[in-house]
Amino acid sequence: MAITKHLIEQIAEAEYGVQEFFSDEPRRPVLNEPATEQELARLDVYLGKDGLNCPPSYRQFLRICNGIQGFRPDFSLLPIERVIKGPSADFKRDYPNLARFMIGRGDDTRQYMALNPEKAKGEELEFVYVYDDGNEWRYPNFGKYLETLLGELSATLEKERADRKRKKKK
């Protein structure tokens, strides 16, 4: 599945919808403006220093939006400037391979998302989502993660709506 603006907007709306069921203060994810060619070039230089290339699925995403604030509760997909800034020394020490290309982080947590330079399939890199408790979810690439996420959010919304409807009938 291609990463499109419509896909990103669907994910943001579905995330907000799920938050409405589970949070007293749901927050709508905020898509940043698309990355400029200059920002993409800076990312290429940064990654090139480490022998890496920007995977096509992630580049597509950046051309749609240069990060998403509040992508998940207390978690953001980082804009290029923060990807280039890199993670803290703690992350570099604790996750030496994944810290090389970290693209998302929790606001005040150890949760993060990264593209794994050790696991490439063609031009794409494995996508890894690591939770605070150390559990990891791995996907063949960033695009597959987004596609899977939309399916999971949509299923959760459908289940919660049906549950609320059932409760109203009682």
Secondary structure by P-SEA (a helix, b strand, c coil): ccccaaaaaaaaaaaaaaaaacccccccccccccccaaaaaaaaaaaaaacccccaaaaaaaaacccccccccccccccaaaaaacccaaaaaacccccccccccccccccbbbbbcccccccbbbbbbbccccbbbbcccaaaaaaaaaaaaaaaaaaaaaaaaaaaac
